[in-house]
Amino acid sequence: MKLGNEQQYVRLVHTIFDSNNDGRTKLATNFLQKFPTANAVKNMDDEDYAECITWHPQMKSFLDTIHLGRLIQLSHRPLLGHAFSSFILSTEMMDLLADNDQETVLLVVTDVRNNIIDIQELFRGGRSECPLYPERVFNQALKKSAAGLAVVHNHPSGNVEPSAQDLVMAKRLHRGCNILGLQFLDFMIIGHESYYSWRENQRHTS
């Protein structure tokens, strides 16, 4: 059975302090008495810190580890660009795929504001068509806690006309995103100086 957050907190404190037999077994009890919940630790002030480090020489390292965890939690993911429109995305992808003579498939994932938070290369092949599996696309997007995604690939020939296979794949990705609650931003083909946008094409044909 999966433990709740507070149960996990108590168990972790005991695991850390009770794993040694050097007189630290009482530290878990003392720590939990002073900080009975994880939220209480978040509210630790300088006076609490000064008191805790007097309990045992290793307490400073323990508290510094907690502080490191806070910094990691508060850190922001670096933004790699924007996908506010198909034109903006195509410009950024042209720069990224410029002079690439191999067909390459990229997964672009975004946050709720359409800021690009990750770009992954899913496949790089020769001059022939490269395979793309929707399951892998969705798996990688969900791992990154994405709100939206776009799949971008280049045509080394410069011809950005989608193949029948491209159109089928775009529809499958669109349908899968709807099921998973993801925003399907686009299925894009990049040429030397032009691009094809499935999203723009849908607007023009609707």
Secondary structure by P-SEA (a helix, b strand, c coil): ccccaaaaaaaaaaaacccccccccaaaaaaaaacccaaaaaaccaaaaaaaaacccaaaaaaaaaaaaaaaaacccccccccccaaaaaaaaaaaacccccbbbbbbbbccccccccccccccccccbbbbbaaaaaaaaaaacccbbbbbbbcccccccccaaaaaaaaaaaaaaaaaccccccbbbbcccccccaaaaaaaac
